[in-house]
């Protein structure tokens, strides 16, 4: 029996980000933040308000060219912005709204004026890994040998790959505070893994001769069992128009992160409902959801193979082997929650606050990529 530990630390890992993200610019005269003004008019449009006649938001009145709304026949600058950029405002696309308004504002208000996007590589990535391996081995004696291995591990990072959009890496939800939501379970985090292999040469028939030995001797069984816990996945919102403050830019959340308002676990998870669909809601416009990356884990994976061999000694240097092999003998299906499929309703169809969740949210619809249905193979093998 052997026990070993493996630890790994990664610091200053290569990552990608946008150096020209939005600036949470306050209006000094009123104290109103840019996100507050944008969030207010987005909610008003979604509630059915007339974009040509909205209440004034001090941020737009003071930061956008004074009087431009009245010059275009609108009661205020706020209505001018909401009507002129209606599709962007309705979606809550702060970045493109502010960029469209930049000719009407002072330099560097809300966004640096030189670039619409400034993609950079940084060395701010982080990772850590701890692994405990326990192995039990028995060499071949009396026809029996086996090898049993168990691994407990935990992988944490914020930069599994160089990805900068979606659920897979550094800079997803809030580029101003990377570690708040991104430093979490790695995409590669596999907490428990158990693998066992055994071979047993059946003892009977060794003392026989002739036809008895041919029929009863030379039998061997083999078995392989693999079991591991599920892979992590992230809850996101990709089925609404509720873009975050940083919608569409490098280092931004595409899709959004929801707010988690209740525990996500359920007493008896099944493929019909793997997590609590009422635990997540779409955040208000301008609000970055608080759901961390890779906070939930999918179903475990299991696979059992069995084979039966029979050797026929043709002559001293020649052996014929009959093999009956059963892959996934129990025909047990293994299910899977994809962590990079933004079209899957399982993890993406988040309900609005106060609304019932869609039945597809939390329902598993995929089998594990490593799963194969039961297969039976019969073969002859000539050994010489």
HELIX and SHEET records of a PDB file:
HELIX    1   1 UNK A   34  UNK A   46  1                                  13    
HELIX    2   2 UNK A   58  UNK A   63  1                                   6    
HELIX    3   3 UNK A   68  UNK A   71  1                                   4    
HELIX    4   4 UNK A   77  UNK A   84  1                                   8    
HELIX    5   5 UNK A   86  UNK A   91  1                                   6    
HELIX    6   6 UNK A   94  UNK A  101  1                                   8    
HELIX    7   7 UNK A  102  UNK A  104  5                                   3    
HELIX    8   8 UNK A  178  UNK A  182  1                                   5    
HELIX    9   9 UNK A  210  UNK A  216  1                                   7    
HELIX   10  10 UNK A  277  UNK A  279  5                                   3    
HELIX   11  11 UNK A  345  UNK A  348  1                                   4    
SHEET    1   A 4 UNK A   2  UNK A  18  0                                        
SHEET    2   A 4 UNK A 119  UNK A 141 -1                                        
SHEET    3   A 4 UNK A 144  UNK A 157 -1                                        
SHEET    4   A 4 UNK A 184  UNK A 185 -1                                        
SHEET    1   B 8 UNK A   2  UNK A  18  0                                        
SHEET    2   B 8 UNK A 119  UNK A 141 -1                                        
SHEET    3   B 8 UNK A 144  UNK A 157 -1                                        
SHEET    4   B 8 UNK A 192  UNK A 201 -1                                        
SHEET    5   B 8 UNK A 219  UNK A 228 -1                                        
SHEET    6   B 8 UNK A 301  UNK A 315 -1                                        
SHEET    7   B 8 UNK A 318  UNK A 327 -1                                        
SHEET    8   B 8 UNK A 375  UNK A 383 -1                                        
SHEET    1   C 2 UNK A 232  UNK A 233  0                                        
SHEET    2   C 2 UNK A 296  UNK A 297 -1                                        
SHEET    1   D 2 UNK A 259  UNK A 260  0                                        
SHEET    2   D 2 UNK A 280  UNK A 281 -1                                        
SHEET    1   E 2 UNK A 335  UNK A 336  0                                        
SHEET    2   E 2 UNK A 366  UNK A 367 -1                                        
END                                                                             
